[in-house]
Amino acid sequence: MKLLPEVLKRIFTKPATFKYPEKKPEVPERLRGMTEWTKEKCIFCMLCQMNCPPQAISINKDKKEWSVDVGKCIFCGRCEDICPKNAIKLTKNYELADKSRYKLKFQFR
């Protein structure tokens, strides 16, 4: 009987959580998510690769390829800050989870 008033009060209040897959949360303006790379802007200076703390970025200058391992990336934004041509941008895409770590490596050509 002691819990009955509390139960009745909670029945008529708004829930504290929401149904995630159906309803997406509002993301902050400065959210750092998936890395986006623009080949046309890139001069392949390798600064992003050299300044990546977890070494998630790898560049092949000869083939003009750039890859990022999202499983290693800590989304610090150093690559975006250091790029002299603004070829790298961190997007608001935060839904990057996968069951296979091999699917977390993205290669751009």
C-alpha angles and dihedrals in degrees: 000000000000091000097048096086090049093049092049091049092052094048092066099041127092114263118253093223135051135213101268108201093044096042119037119212121242107260122218118255093246097046113146112215138144118000117246122198129196112205094195092060097041119102093185093238090153093225092126091053093047094048098045106112097206092036092239094147124076126180131196107199095187095054093033091234129147126190137182128197105215090191089066099034115106093192093235094148096229092127091054092047096046098045108108093202099041091241092142124065132172109226130203092252103123100159098096104130119128137166093233121060090205090067090058094071112090122194123198124197 
